[in-house]
Amino acid sequence: MYQRPEAPRSIGGTLDDGFRLFKASYTQVFILAFVAALVGQIPSMMLSGTADPADPFGQFTAGVGVAFVLAMLVSAVIYGAIIAMIHAVANNQSLSMSQAFAVGLQRFFPLVLCGLLYTLAIFLGTLALIIPGIILSLTLLFGVYAVVTDNLGPVAALKYSHNLVWGNWWRTAAVVGVGTFIFMVGMILVAMISGFAAAAGSDGINPESVQSSPILNFVVLPLITAVLSPLFYTFIMAAFNDLKLRHSGADLAERIGAEL
């Protein structure tokens, strides 16, 4: 059974905590992660089936655009459900699939708005000599988690995330970086699978038909994503919980200092 740390841990300890949380929550969040991956594949499948190879975006129809928007909105609900379920496991609580979806639906609008504000902040920060965008991409990362786990509004959640990470940026970057590295390796694997599928065209198989194969797009790729993404989510949750412990410890030290 997973035991949530009661005191801040080292970088290695936080990574270990992320792995342990992954093992404890994986069976519960796998289906959600798989469904999220399926939803994400639908617009790409539609686009690959309509686009001209010489002009990939020339056939970007209104239907495809609507599919992209709907996929993003549905993904927000599922993402909220995944965070809620991992959070429940981290606190030794029981949360059913329907209850997790209920949380995702309840926090839908704050999640979407928080995601949009996060993207906007990174975009504006990147325009300002790139470095601010890199800093904000990490300091605001836990905003969507705070929306779900702490029931905060989008602006308050982003401010809370920024306050948690500020002063612990490099430590947080190390933990999140490991999770990102694992996820990127998985994405490279996905690209390799797609490349091998395209290479099959040299044996007389149409590469376009292989790349748009339902088995590849709706079984193989979602399975790979469903295996990798929960590990990334649990790393983020472990780092988030560790930052909370550090922040509460700092508040306690300040109160003791004030009393003295």
Order of alpha helices (4+ residues) and beta strands (2+ residues): alpha-alpha-alpha-alpha-alpha-alpha-alpha-alpha-alpha-alpha
